[in-house]
Each structure stands twice: as structure tokens, then as C-alpha cells.
Amino acid sequence: MADSDSLSSLRQLIQTHPLIDNHAHNLLSRSAACDYAKYPLEQIVSEAQGIALTNATATLPFHRATAQLATLYQSESSSWNQLKAARNQLVQRDYDGLIRRCLEGTQVLLLDDLLTDQDVEPFDWHDRFTASSTKRIVRIEAVAARVLSSIVREGSIHTGSSDPSALEPLWETFSKDFSLRISDAIVDPAVVGFKSVICYRTGLDVQPTDDSDAKPLLQSFARTVSQATGSTPRVEDKPLNDWLVRQTLGLIRSAKKSQPNKPLQLHTGLGDNDINLLRSNPAHLQALIARYPEVDFVLLHSSYPYTREAGYLASVYPNVYLDLGEVFPMVSRDAQESIVRESLELVPSTRLLWSTDGHFFPETYWLANKQFRDTLEKVFVDYVENGDYTTEQAKQAAVDILFHNSNRLYDLNEQSPSAYNPISVVDSLSRVPSSDLLEKFIRSNPDVKYIWMQFLDYTATVRLRMFPILEFAKIVRNQRRIGICVAVLWMMQDDTIAGGSTTGQFYMLPDLSTLHPNVGIVSKSATVMTWWKTEDGDPLEECPRTRLLSITDKLKSEFDIQATCGFEIEVVFLKPVISPTTGEEEDWAPSITNHSWSQMTRETRRMLPLVEEIVETLASADIFLEQFHSESSPGQFEFILPPDSPVAAVDTLIRARQIITYTAERHGLRATLHPRPYSFAAGTASHAHVSISPPTKEASFLAGVLHNYPSVVAFTLSGDASYDRVKSGIWAGSEWVAWGTQNREAPIRKISPGHWEIKSLDGLANMYLAMSAFLAAGYTGVREDRPLTIKDCAHDAASLSDAERSALGITTRLPNTLAKSLEALESNEPLRELLGANLVTNYIMVKRAESKKLNAMDEKTRRKWLVERY
């Protein structure tokens, strides 16, 4: 049995998760909203009409609804007349406010907007009340009626003709025009599905195939034409109505390869009194469903009272979905619970949809949503308490029904603002098969169609392979492997090879703990980081992520030291300089100039829409910043990420940088990590915070870092441009190997016991390797129990005399070129051993070749080259 906290979280999820309403209708305009003579308010709880509707006030659903409406209207009385009076005042005072309250929590409405064209607002008017744009469901019988009406209006037919063959040319016109309008709707992005009310007209026993004899269909058309009266004639003759359904299904099927999925909804079960209840049983549809397996069918309105029959169809046919709408609030509480339970008897929770069938009155939406959430909560909590569901399974089923199933079925590509992730992927890797993890991701992110498998090479270039999600599933299930040429180990940014062989390969293994939808970019894709494996499936020592994980594990297993990392992202936003002769980008310039550290100048305020969009987009990707602010250089901002385990922290850093880059591009700007994009302003770092817990061995750890620091900066300051910041007075850590408590002009700033900030670090670094080198250096200090001989420095060491530095034990200058730091690394055997001899050899080879290439460029070309890559 679940504990009270987990049940409470289940209840909270069901009551608050955003929903997609997959079937509803237009609301009345303000002028008609209180016209109860034409639109009786009692219709919100009954399908009855006329005199029969007057008895609705004696039903159990009515009494329940009035008590709930009293809270909506903030009325002290639940008397029906007083409620109507309170409603009238509310509509006149704030109709939009009432609608907004009634649609609270609705992300998308799918409207059948052809119920009527009188007294209602157009479908896109409803956008103001939902999180995303309203979509259309096209009612095919209404389309047919409009086509027929236009033909009748032309006056060129004789409706009293007794010879059906005389109507053959007219039939050709009708069938062509109807098909054209359906085809237009299929390619209309505002249309996400179709609906048939054939249940009302001639029943659900639709003939599944075309009759070889066309005469009955022509006769049916002739009868329909002869009875066509009024502005919108009623199409109500079985052969013709059956043809409308089959024709629509055929057109949908033909368009499946080139268009988004567009299901066919069918009214089933209860309805107005003009329905034949016996022929509204969805069991009649079985042959039709089997005939069109490529088309998805949605059985509307819980098919009540035939819920079990509908449930059977949805359980045995993969193209059938059961909608749970309309019965809320039309039937009693007990009936609603029974309907949900009957739906779950056979139907997978991934094939159940939610809708309000809201129409005319906003209260129909509010009552339906409220009662459905209450019913779902009651049923699911019962199942959890009885052990039928785990809490996690119940949560997943709930959000599938409320949101994800409709999102996937109608190809809405909506991003759930609070998508439920029932199991921490990191924690569950050891106990849940990878295919299960992928399945959970797909269920939570049904809009994702492609997966990018990413890795970071030695130049800190993000490289990737992209796969349709079905192919990616094969990789996860070990049904195929993705080989990468081993030459990547000595490849530079422009794909030239620094040396080594082009023979052989390693294999990418996706780390599903990193699988996240791509945000900030228009793409139906997700990104996953990878491990590098040998032919035999063993970890490849040259893999940067593997190396960082190995060093982290060594600290934990040998010394019980838990390492944590966090990063500050500094970027400079540049605007392109367009050549007046070629019209192409020839350079980059500061996006703003009146700018300074932690200040909001007039120009800096112009950047707020971009900066705040970045913060919000990061949050949508579950990256929650600790703070952000302007930095010193023109157009420079800093975004501070939360701490995490070392590999996870670097994964988040890469993802956050990509989001910042994508967002800046949408604003026509370049977000660069270039260490010194302007010689006249402060540089750009990528400071890291590293903590060890417990801090009992902080002295020996820090001693190891400082002893190896000239070698470590080969990874942390990994380009020639990085050394433009190894200078005194520019807040970059100055020029000497030193540390100081809260000293921002020391390469290592101590913040608290066991917590340091690395200042000699920028965005050119492969951060997996940089953190590996830093932690490996600290590891050597702990392993050797190295004494800390360098004392706490309170000043910029460069400003001290030789004697003052000597007194503090500060004797070693930071390398001021990449060549010097690479030489230090090359001769550092303990660090080479920890990081892997092959990795270090390949890294040095790539960096020297890269340096040679860049130094052959003139300064402007080199700057532009780096800005466009980092």
C-alpha cells in the first residue's frame, strides 16, 4: 500500500496536470450567453430537449451540478433561479473572466466548430483562454450539407426528378467537391481530425466496402437532393452517409505518408432524442475498423451505455481510442466511476482520451473537468490502495489520459509544462531495462520523432548522429551499433586530421539518463549523450565522459570523497556585421555598448527579452538557474547553473549552452564563448565550482591541484586565445599558481571548506577533460598525503614582491601560452597515468595541430573562426 505522501502527490497530479480537451464545441457569444429561451441552461446536465428537459432538474447529476456551480458563481444559494441570476450578473460583468476560470488548466481545445454557425464565437477566438492555439475537428456531414446547399442554390437541378440517372452529373460534382474540401482540410494545419455524426443520421452499422452496384448510392443521393430544403439541408440517407464516411477514411489513408495523423472521431452512445440508441452501439463499427487499419478511430463520449463494447474494440484494434467525454456531468457520480472502471477493464491507459464535449456554456467545460478529475482521483487512489497500480503507474496513466495520448494521436507537438517523469532515470538505470526507460520517455514526450546522439571531441566540438526514434530504439535494444571512425580522436574543428590512423572505430552507447527534448529550436528531436565503447563493449579509455566518471569513482571508492561540480556560463552576445558589397556576414560586433558589470543600463535593458527567454527556456528543460546578471564586457551575461555530480553537471552545461545559442539565434545574435572577443574589454570565462565531501582531506586535495596546476591548465585553458586572460588586473585569476579565500584574482578561489572556484577556465575547454584533470590532480594529492605548502593569499600575487610571494610559498608562474602548458602535461607522468596515456597523447597532438592552424591565420580571421565555433 502506498504511503500518504505518495497518494497526496498522485491526487495533486490529477487535479493540476494540464489537459488536452480532444472534443468540444464553440462557446456562445456574450449576447447569446443568457438567452435561455433559445439555449436552456439545463442542457449542461442533460441531452433531453423540450418538455423532457424540464424534468432534468429532478436528476441526481443536476443536484450535484448546482451545488458545484454555487461555488463557481460564489453564490450562497444553490437555488436554480438564484444561480441563474448570479450567472447573468457574472456574464454581464466579466464574461471573459468566467470563461477563463472555466477553462483553467486546459492547454489545447480541439473544436468541432460545425455544430452550428449561429450565436457562437469562431474557433480561433477561444485561443485567448488556453495555453496553445485551438485546433479544428471537421464534421464531415456538415461539409457534405454545405456542398449540397451550394449545388441546390444554383437552381440548375430538378429536385422532383424521378430518374436518378439524370442526377449523375450532379453526383459527380457533389462527390468531387466534397472530396476536395476534405482533402483541403487534411492539409490544413489548423485541422487535426475529422468527425462523423452518422450515429445520429443512419446509425453506426456502416457498410465497410463500396457496393459494386452504384445504383443504390445514386438513388440515395437523389432522395437526399429531393428533400434538400433550407440553407443547410440534412444529409440523412444511409448509402450516401456510409459513402461519406468511407470516402473520408480513404482520403485520410492516402494522405498518411505526407501529412500529420488526423483521426476520425465518431459520435457513439447517448445523444439527443433523434438518435437510434440500438444503432449507436460501437460494436457495429467492427468491420469498418478492421477495413481501415491505417486510420485511427476515436469512439466519442465513453460510448455510454456501451462502454464495455467500445473498450473491447480499443483493446483488440491498435487503431481505436476511447474518449471519456460527455458523461461528465451528464450522469451521476457512481455512473462516472463505473464508466472509468469499465474503460480500464480492457483498454490500455495509452488508448484513453479525455474531452469535455463542452458546448455553448463555459460551465460545461468547468463541470466536466472538475468531475472527471475528481472521478479519476477516486478510482486511481482506490487502485493504488488495493495494489492494482503502483503510485508511479497511476501517475503515468493519469497524465497519459489527460494529456499525452491526445498530444500523440493528433500530432499536436505540445510540450507539457509539467510533464511527469515517474522514475528518476539516473536512480533507475541499475534496475530498469533501457528499453523501459525509452518507453517512458516516449510516453512523456510523444512529439519527439528524432534522437540526436551526441559526444564532445577533444576540441570541445559537439558532434552528433541523428536517428528516427524507431531506429534509436533498435540501438537501445542492442539490435544495432553505431560505429564512429577512430580518427575522431585526432580530429580538429574543420574535420582535418592531426595525425594517427583512419582505420578502426569505436561505438557510441546512449546514456539514457541524459535523454531530453531539444528546446529553444524548432525541431521534433531530443538529445542524448553517449559513452564510447570498444569492439568488445568495454569502456574506451579515450572517452572524455568515461574518464571523468572513472576519476570521480576513484575518489569515492578509495577515499570516500564525493565530488560535486557546478558551472557559470559567461557568454557575449554579438551582432553580425554585414558587408555592404556582398551582403554577407563579414564580422561580429558588440550587440550593445553601454554596458557594465551587474548594471541595468538603457542598452542592457533592451536585452531583457532575450535574457529572460533564455532563463524560461532553460527552466522548460528542467535547468533551473541559481542566478543571472550582466558581466563586464559589452553584451556579456552570466548564467549560473546548479551543482550536480561531475558527469551530470557537464552534461547539463553542454545542454544549457546549446539552448542559449539557439535562443540567441532566434534573436539574430551570436552567443560566443570566445575567451577574449574584444581586446579592449574583460574576457569571458567558464568558471567551475568544485566541492569535495567530506572536506577532511581538503588540504592534501588542494595541494595536489596546485602541484599539478601547470599541467591542468592544458585542459582548462585549451587554446592560444585562452592565454590572453592570463594577466593581472582583469579578474581572471592573474599569473601565479596560488589560492586565496574569496580572492578573485587567484586561479583557485576558496569559498568554504572543501569548496573552490576554478578561475583559469573558459569555454574552449572540453569540460569533461578539464574536470577530469582537476579531480585527478586533487586525487594525487590525497593519495600522496601531500602537504599544503602554499598559503592563503589575500592579494593579486602579481602585485606582490618576490619576497612576499616566497613567504606565501607562491613560486610557480602559470603557463602563459598553450605550448608551455602542453609541455607541462607531456612531462607529468602521474597525471598522464590517471587520465590515460593514449588520451593525453592524442589530446596533445590535436591541440598542437590546432594551434599551428590558428596561428597561421591573421588576427581578424582567427577571431571570426573562433566566434563561429564557440
PASE-779999 format. One record per residue (C-alpha): x, y, z. Coordinates in steps of 0.001 Angstrom, whole numbers, plus 500000, padded with zeros to 6 digits. Example, Ala and Ser with C-alpha at 12.3 -4.5 7.8 and 13.67 -1.06 7.14 Angstrom:
# PASE-779999
512300495500507800
513670498940507140
***
This chain:
# PASE-779999
500000500000500000
501253503472499142
502073505895501918
500084509083502451
502729511301500850
502754509357497578
498948509278497467
498915513001498114
501283513553495192
499013511395492990
495982513452493964
497865516680493329
498990515500489900
495491514501488797
493981517762489994
496583520071488459
498197518499485392
497377520427482178
494896518699479930
494110518452476244
490377518562475519
490121516391472423
486475517113471607
484418520213472314
482345522898470609
482188526684470361
481025528930473162
478089531283472842
478796534929472248
478164537265475156
474920538483473569
473516534936473414
475052533572476598
471938534316478676
469311533631476012
467831530717477966
464711530550475794
466882529524472837
469680527843474796
468275526408478039
470891526331480773
469594522922481879
471317521483478797
474569521463480721
473471518279482523
471063516616480091
470657515554476475
466882515985476787
465044518656474844
461712520439475013
459305519338477706
461560516422478656
464298518890479587
462124520397482332
462493517120484224
466285517402484242
466067519466487421
464939516326489269
468019514285488393
470971513423490584
473500514960488116
471531518216488218
471595518484492010
475309517751492085
475984520333489388
474011523084491114
475981522622494337
479224522891492387
478059525870490332
477269527733493533
480989527672494319
481850528796490792
479453531752490972
480306532401494647
476620532179495416
475335531495498917
472332529702497486
472130526678495194
468583527528494155
468450527159490375
466758530508489808
469186532317492093
472122530596490387
470866531776487013
470531535310488375
474074535170489748
475276533823486410
473548536604484478
475354539210486555
478677537441486112
478253537160482332
477397540843482029
480186541921484352
483040539680483190
482135537019480622
485784536583479630
486711536102483271
484082533386483677
485365531588480589
488943531889481732
488052530340485089
486123527528483407
488978526695481029
491706526912483657
494198524087483170
493232523491479530
496239523575477248
494541522918473903
490951522728472674
490025520593469685
486755522098468475
484095520626466258
483062524099465147
480386522939462708
477747522154465350
476142525470464499
477138528741462889
474698530869464886
475330532819468103
478766531283468718
482291532625468625
484696531419465889
487102528648466793
490258530797466958
488534533245469346
488970530566472037
492782530896471838
492754533679474430
491664531247477129
494084528354476557
497838527917476667
498072526942472972
496149527616469791
492764525987469323
492553523297466643
489636522218464449
487800518930464137
485902518937460811
482402517430460892
482048515625457573
478225515647457395
478276519429457787
480770519659454920
478504517489452790
475475519633453662
477285522808452625
478361521269449328
474807520122448692
473427523527449676
475671525296447184
474511522956444428
470837523439445306
471262527221445356
472495527188441783
468965526255440756
470094524029437906
468565520824439267
465073519464439383
464670518042442853
461480516292441893
463035514184439160
462115510519439427
465060509375437309
468229509012439452
470405508673436350
469531512261435438
471460513296438537
474718511586437557
476445514846436522
475268516444439743
476578513482441725
479966513839440050
480032517500441065
478989516722444628
481447513873445144
484296515870443616
483561518987445703
483148517002448918
486426515148448352
488202518389447531
487033520027450767
488089517017452841
491473516979451097
491906520687451789
491140520038455452
493705517247455569
496484519645454559
495164522494456742
497450522759459809
494567524136461871
492649520877461327
493796517934463439
490981515473462823
487526514727461457
484208513770462983
481172511886461792
477714512063463339
476469509166461249
475336507682464545
472573510336464579
471711510056460930
471635506383459918
473479504507462687
476935503041463186
476347499926461099
478345501476458252
478826499315455172
482621498815455168
483109498460451402
481798500210448326
478855498463446688
479753497104443269
476385498378442112
476494502197442077
472738502473441606
471778502393445342
474217505213446076
472883507324443216
469319506668444366
470317507688447897
471809510898446547
468654511560444529
466491511139447611
468716513495449556
468594516119446810
464823515850446525
464472516522450248
467041519332450335
465383522351451877
466615525351453811
470056526903453901
471696523775455389
469959520604454180
470268517491456340
472196514610454802
470339511601456157
470184508626453796
472150505501454617
474030504669451389
475094508308450993
476065508711454643
478040505468454557
479835506735451442
480786509999453191
482496508025455972
484274505632453598
485406508446451311
486831510397454237
488637507330455549
490111506665452104
491380510224451754
492917510137455247
494582506822454458
496034508133451198
497497511192452920
499107509311455833
502580509264454295
502765513002453697
500552514583456365
500305514538460172
497991511966461683
494322513039461522
491939510577463200
488234510160462596
486031510775465624
482619509132465704
479742510003467973
478808506815469815
476400506030472621
473946508505474143
472796511657472429
469764513760471628
466399512075471187
466805511819467412
469409509090467836
468628505402467423
470123504071470637
470400500499469364
472399501573466315
474661503796468433
476476500726469787
480108500954468570
480171497176468083
478550497911464711
481827499565463640
483989496457463967
484059495561460271
484768499175459257
487606499490461786
489167496279460513
488839497513456910
490859500699457580
493741499705459904
495804502707458759
493291505213460121
492793505935463812
489220505866465129
488106507759468233
484911506470469838
483438509546471465
481502510044474695
482571506853476510
480121505107474111
477788505127477119
475884502900477799
478070500718475549
481377501446477303
482404497807477533
481802497206473822
483938500241472999
486573499061475456
486778495727473685
487372497428470320
490061499695471811
491798496699473348
491975494492470237
492393497073467466
495513499253467641
493776501996465655
490922502510468139
490848505003471019
488107505503473575
487152509043474559
485838509507478102
483829512658477472
480219513880477672
479117511656480558
480738514299482773
478439515886484080
475553514080482372
475426511063484692
475754510525488427
478963510214490424
478551506426490715
477959506075486980
481029508163486223
483204505985488426
481718502888486819
482459504235483341
486110504908484203
486479501467485783
484805499759482815
487081501666480452
490118500387482351
488852496799482380
490420496103478987
491678499328477467
495364500224477829
495679503581479561
497625504759476499
494434504489474409
492078506529476579
491423510196475801
489757512996477702
487244515520476423
484571517709477953
482202517843474966
481923521419476228
479485523479474193
477712526838474316
478158527405478067
481639527677479635
480220525871482669
480010522673480579
483806522729480423
484223523536484093
481837520888485404
483216518203483104
486844518867484012
486112519131487724
484031515980487890
486414513990485712
489455514918487805
487532514006490981
486449510677489491
489901509857488169
491377510647491584
488885508430493393
489334505481491035
493112505672490808
493624506088494551
491414503014495093
493507501013492639
496751502086494326
495448501275497801
494319497860496553
497705497192494963
496490497141491343
498584500181490443
501791501450491943
501711505178492570
504069505715489657
501908503645487308
498803505552488362
500530508887487788
501694507866484355
498241506588483393
496635509812484609
498867512140482596
498541509891479559
494763510200479682
494745513916480459
497474515000478063
499934512710476326
497580510367474454
495782513196472668
499054515025472106
500477511996470353
497348510879468494
496586514250466910
500253515164466282
499834518336468344
503509518561469334
502603520250472604
505246520488475309
503740519650478650
504732522445481070
504847519936483888
505482516632482165
505507513815484692
508666511789484946
507684508954487273
511110507484487902
514413509294488244
516297507955485260
519649508244486996
518455506285490022
516656503649487975
519382502710485490
520505499756487564
517051498252487924
515006499130484839
515964497864481360
516988500585478921
514060499842476623
511690500581479502
513405503913480076
512998504816476427
509349503773476501
508726506050479471
510423508912477665
508344508386474522
505145508286476535
506052511539478267
507273513190475043
505079511849472235
506033514728469926
509688513620469736
510395511922466414
514189512021466211
517098511428468591
520479513152468404
523278511015469846
525974513491470903
529580513474472042
532250516085472686
535587515690470910
538977516899472146
538462520353470619
535177520708472581
533223520436469347
529787518852469790
529360516127467201
526253514052466697
524356511447464731
520571511763464218
518127508865464131
514391508370463671
513133507249467038
512341503721465825
515949503280464731
517153504690468036
515006502094469793
516978499392467984
520214500889469333
518798500902472873
517739497264472486
521222496337471175
519798495409467792
522307497658466037
525521499518466911
526726502932465825
530390502926464922
532434506140464837
535733506366462990
538639506277465415
540073509324463601
537736511422465770
540407511037468466
542721513311466437
540191515379464503
540109519178464506
537139521540464197
537257521621460384
537425517797460167
541102517728459228
543195515080460969
546065515986463255
547660512555462818
547024508936463630
545200506281461662
541850506402459875
541385502662460370
539149501274463084
536168502502465044
534586502744468434
530887502531469294
528504505046470829
526307503797473655
523461506167474625
523290507244478254
519515507419478704
519881509389481918
520684512356479647
517767511954477227
515950515306476987
513771517002474354
515547519738472442
514107523126473369
514810526582472031
514921525211468490
512154524256466053
512692520510465966
510836517338466918
514030515955468411
515725515019471645
519370514766472633
521225512011474443
524883511949475471
526954508855474816
529697506643476187
532446505330473903
532879501550473791
535390499163472250
534546496396469809
534082494085472797
531811496533474601
534360497640477177
534739501334478110
537137503158475783
539762504935477894
539897507838475434
536209508686476073
536046512042477932
532860511157479815
534223507745480792
537426509348482040
535573511830484250
533358509087485662
536428506941486373
538230509697488309
535053510505490254
534600506839491148
538224506512492270
537838509383494705
534708507787496117
535830504174496257
539374504772497576
538925507798499841
535143508094500305
535279511573498733
532164512678496906
532904515295494246
530360517838493022
530640520374490219
528721523443489137
529340525893486301
528986529544485462
528221530200481822
529566533505480549
528600534440477002
528931537549474902
526062538355472564
527357539657469234
525511541044466264
526604540322462677
528397542940460605
527063542738457062
529325543535454140
527876546401452051
529260544818448893
528472541117449306
525563541319451739
527149538508453768
528345538387457348
531932539580457413
532473540086461125
530851540316464531
530368543406466677
529124544080470231
525348543761470437
525347546685472891
527983549123474103
526575550982477126
527010548059479498
528807547201482731
529011544562485439
525750543852487313
524159547021485976
520962547552484023
521818550324481598
519444551577478945
521009549278476365
521233546347478752
517507546626479377
516973546111475652
518497542658476134
515939541633478756
513534539865476365
516402537665475160
517874537037478601
514539536237480217
513577533993477311
516809532083477873
516016531635481570
512473530477480831
513585528114478069
516212526593480342
513550526087483010
511304524333480479
514196521905480013
514444521357483794
517573523507484058
516855525935486858
519380528745487198
520598529904490581
521053533477489275
521955535515486198
523314539013485611
525236541264483263
529012540882483194
531729543435482424
532265543065478693
529782544696476264
526883542303475675
528248539828478238
525944537951480617
526466535199483166
524103532308483887
524842530196486978
523872526521486877
523063524354489912
525625521808491206
525493518121490385
527728515075490140
530631515826487770
529435513981484636
525830515127485073
526967518716485682
528958518792482439
526045517199480562
523802519992481829
526406522610480917
526513521431477299
522730521324477052
522393524795478603
524954526270476210
523067524819473263
519796526324474496
521439529727474951
522907529539471440
519576528503469876
517687531273471660
520217533934470650
519983532805467037
516240533391467063
517030536986468023
519574537343465215
522572537249467578
525568535034468177
526274533818471724
530007533230471886
532303531629474465
535400533209472874
537801533880475788
538597537438474705
536358538608471851
537431542225472420
540950543284473320
539555546438474949
537285544647477459
537283541876480032
537448538312478812
534945535503479032
535433532611481436
533546529444482223
534288529228485924
533646525945487692
532835525302491318
534183522031492694
533334520630496105
534553517543497927
532601515982500757
533582515424503459
536177518227503381
538520516499505833
541173515960503139
540817519372501535
544407520416502290
546034517456500537
543477517629497702
544235521332497139
547964520657497409
547671518097494604
545737520554492449
548296523321492933
551269520989492372
549821519839489030
548209523127488028
550557523975485097
549549520625483549
545855521025484447
545588524315482528
546467522437479333
542856521259479610
541227524262481300
542892526897479091
542907524807475946
543506527350473185
546046530038472433
543267532612472788
542720531410476354
546045532840477452
545023536408476641
543332536175480051
546416535024481986
547077538572483038
546866540560486210
544053543004486892
541330541543484665
539576539332487256
540763536158485547
542972534558488201
546118536532487470
549502534964486638
550707532770489538
549789529336490872
548089530374494093
544883530157496082
543021532542498339
539884532642500403
537363534713498415
540270536015496292
539001536558492764
542471537343491491
543797533882492367
543417530932489974
541800528959492821
539315530845494981
538370529074498204
534726529665499070
534196527349502045
535768524166503408
536206521765500501
534619524198498003
536677526044495385
536107528094492250
538420527460489298
539187530782487617
541614529519484936
538884528011482799
536995529084479682
534567527918477030
537171526443474670
537731523552477083
536310520080476767
534795520294480233
534767516529480791
538555516567480347
539037519788482320
537164518400485332
538944515056484955
542318516813485117
541334518930488135
539941515970490097
542856513743489072
545283516383490328
543416516520493638
543390512721493783
547191512592493545
547443514975496485
545171512809498640
546912509603497547
550342511069498400
549063512871501502
550782515901500050
551215518830502499
549753522196501535
552809524462501371
551205527360499511
549468529657501967
546202531539501703
546861534594499529
544704537659500125
546043539709497197
546735539519493499
550002537573493634
551309539564490667
551140542722492766
553397541224495476
557170541362495631
559260538227495125
559892538087498851
556175538396499679
555306535635497232
558094533434498571
556788533878502109
553426532522500940
555053529614499075
553998531058495693
556868530150493387
555349528948490105
554010531099487289
551011529996485325
551928528976481775
551246531984479554
550990530006476329
549289526808475281
552652525401474226
554014525722477768
551010524063479404
551131521191476886
554829520708477683
553997520543481381
551299517964480721
553538515907478475
556151515535481239
553638514872484049
553692511060484313
551335510700487336
548655512795485629
549171511044482278
548680507705484004
545450508755485693
543984510364482582
545143507620480247
548352507728478225
546568507397474885
544083510111475742
546797512552476754
548931511745473694
546029512234471310
544898515397473081
548368516989472874
548653516048469203
545276517643468382
545998520797470364
549385521366468766
547974520902465289
545075523211466121
547481525858467441
549559525685464270
546477526074462103
545084529048464042
548396530847464322
548707530773460543
545607532994460318
545580536753460649
544013538077463851
540632539029462339
540207535689460577
541227533782463702
538771535719465883
535883535151463451
536803531460463161
536608531000466948
533443533091467386
531615530977464824
532643527712466526
532465528573470238
***
